[in-house]
Amino acid sequence: MESISLFKHCLFDIEGTIAPISFVHEVLFPYSKAKMKDFLEKESLSDTVWQSIQNEHAADVKSGSFQGSLDRIDILSIYNYIEFLIKSDRKNSGLKEIQGHIWQKGYESGEIKSTIFPDTVQFWEKLKTSFTGISIYSSGSILAQKLILKYSDQGDLTKYVSRYFDTGSGGKREKESYIRIANDLDTEPKYILFFTDILEEAEAASFAGMTAMVLDRPGNRPQNEHAFPVMHGFYKFL
C-alpha cells in the first residue's frame, strides 16, 4: 500500500468509488429520465449542449446505429434521441449537462439527497490536514459532481475539493486525459494518486504516470484480473 505522504494530490472517481453505484443507477438516472420530457418542453438548450447532441446524432445516423431525425424545434425528436443515448450508456457532454440541470432542481427541492460512503469523509479530512489536494474526475458534468457533494447525507463536502474534471478533459479510459489533468493541477503525474472502480481507467492513469488504486465497493462490477492494489474502502489510510 502506497503512503499518502508520497503524493501531492489525490484524484477521485465518484460512482463506485466515493458513492455507491446503486445511488447513481437507482436514484439519479431514473429521476432524470422521469423528468427529461418536462425539462425539454420548458427549458431551452444552450448552443453548446445542442451542438454536442447534434454532432453525436450525425455520427450515429452515418453509422446506422440510429435512424430517427433530430430537430431543435421538435421536442419529441430530441427526447427520442436522448432516450437512445441513455439506453446506450453514452457519455455525451450535452446529455450530461441536461441531466445535471434536472438533478439540480431535484437536489434543491429536497427530492434528492446523495449517498456518500462515510469513510470517504474521514479520508478527506485526513488529506486536508496533511495538505494533500483533492480533485474529482467523473464522466458526469462538473455541475452534477458539485451537486452530489453539496447535497450529501454526509453534509456539504465541496469544502474538501479543489478541482473538478469531466469529459471536457477527455475520455476516462484515455491516457491523454490524465496528462491534461496533471498539467491543469500543475503536478507531475507521479505525485498524483487516482482512485477508481474501473480497471481501464486505472490503466489509463497508470500509463500517464499516475499511481492508481481500484475500489471494490458493494455493488461494483467485477473487473478482470489485474495487478493494481484493490481496496474495499479507504480505511487502510485512516
N, C-alpha and C positions, 0 to 999 in steps of 0.2 A: 504494500500500500504506500503510495507516494505521500510525502509530508507536505501539508498545505503551505508550510513556510517557504517551499521552493518556488511558489507561484505568486505572480503579481496580480493575476486576475482569474476569476472563475466564471465560466460561461455555461449557462443552463438552458436546456430544452424545457418545455412545460409539460406537455401531455406524456404521462407515464414516467415522468422524472420528478417534478415537484408537485404535480396534480394528478389524481387518478384518471386513467383513461375513461373510466365509467362516467365521470363528470362531463367530459367533453362529448362523449358519444350518446349518453343517456339524458343529458340536460341541455347543453349548448346547441348541438346540432338539431335536435328535434324542435327546440324553441325557435331557432332562426328559420327552419323550414316552415313551421306553422305560421310565422309572421311575414314570410317573404312576399307573398302576393299583396298583402295590405301595404307593406313598405313600398313596393314598386308603384302602386297606384297613387300613393300620397307624396312620395319623395322623388326629386329629380336626381338622376345620376350625374356625377361630375364628368367632365370630359375625359379625365384620366381613367376613371372606372370604366366608362363606356368604351374607350379605346382598347383597354385590356381585354374586355369581354369580346369586343368585335374582332380583334386580332386572333383570339383563340377560336372563335366561331369560324373564321375564314379558313384556318388551318384544318379544323375538323371537317368542314364541308369538302375541302380539297382532298383530304384523306379518305372521305367516305364514311367516317365514323358518326357523323350527324348530318341529317338530311333537311332539317327544318330551316325556315328563314329566320332572320333576325332584323328587327326594325325598331329604331329608337322610340318611335311613337306608338308602337304596337306592344303594349304591356304583356299580353299573353305570349308573344313570341320571345320576349326577354325571359319571362318566367319559365317557359318550357325549356329554354336553353340552359338557364341556371340550374334547373332540376337535373338536367343531363350532367352538368359539371359536378353537382353534388354526388349523384349516383356513381360517377366515375372517379370520385375522390380526387378531383383536380385541385391544385394549389394556386389557382388563378388569383392574381393580386386584386383584381376588381371584385371578384366574388368575396374574397376575404374582407375587403373593406366594407362591402354591403353587410356582411354578417356582423362585423364589428359595430356598425351603427345600430343594427337591430338589437344586439346584446346590450349595448349601452342603455337603450331605453328599458330593457328588462332589469338590468342592474339598478338603475336609478329609481325605478318604480318599486323595487324590492321583490320582484318576481324571481330574480336570480341571485343566488349567493354562491360564490365559488368555493370549492373544497381544495384545500392545500394540505399536503402531508405535514403534520406538526414538526417532524424532525427537520424539515426544510427551514423553518423559522429559527430553530435552535442553532442550526448550522450557519445560517446567515448572520445571526447575532455574533457568533464566534468569528466569522470572517470580518465583520465590521470592526470588532475590537482589535483584530490583527492587521487592519488597514489593507485587506485584500479586496480588490474591486469585484463587483458582482454585475453581470450583464445577462440578458435574456436573448436567445436566438430561437425563434419559433416560426413555423410556417403560417401561423395566424398573424393578422396585421398587428402593427405596433399598438394601435388603439385597443384591440382585443387583449393583447398582453397586459397592458396597463389596467384594464378593467378587471381582469382575473385577479390581479394582485391587490387592487384597491378595494374591491368588494368581496373579500375572502372571509371564510369562517375563522381565520386567524387574525383578523383585523386588517388595516391598511398596510400592505407590505411594500408599497412603492418607495418608501424611505430607504430601503436597502439597495435599490437597483440604480446604477449609474447610467447604463445604456441599454437600448432595446434594438434588436435587429430582426428583420423579417426577410421574406424572399426578395426584397429590394437589394439585398446583398448577394443574392444568387441562391441557387438550389441547395438544400441542406445535405445533399449527397455529392456535392462538388467541392473538390479541394480548393478551388479558387475563391469560393465564398468565405472560407475560414482565413485565407490570406488577406482578403479585403477587411474582414472584421479585425484581425490583428493590426492591420495598418490603421484602421479607424480608432482603435484603442491605444495606438502608439505604443504597442507592446510586442516584443518578439514572440512568435508562436510558442517557443519552448517554455515561456513563462506563463502560458495560459492553460488551464485545466478545464476540459469540456465534459459535461455530464449529459448523457442521452440514454434513451431506451432502444435506439435503433442502431444495429451493427454498421450499416452502410454509412451512417452519419459519423460514427466513431472512426471508421476507416478514413473518411474524407478529412476529418480534423487531424488525424494522425499523419496522413500524407502531407498536410500543410505544415507539420512540425509541432502541433499541439499534443499534449497528453490527453487521452480520452478514457473515460470510465463508463461502463454500461450498467444502467439501473434495471433490476429485475423486480419490479413492484407487482403487487397483486393485480391481476387482470392484464398485465403486459403480454404482448405477443412473444412467443418463443423465438429466439434468434438462432441462427446457425452457429455451429461450433466456432469459437474464436479464442484469441489469446489475451483479449482485453480484461482488465480487472472487472469483476461483476459485483455489484452492491445491491443489497435489498433495502437500503436506506442510507442515510448519512451518519448513522450512529457511531461508526468507527472513527469519525472525525471529531466527535464530541468529547 
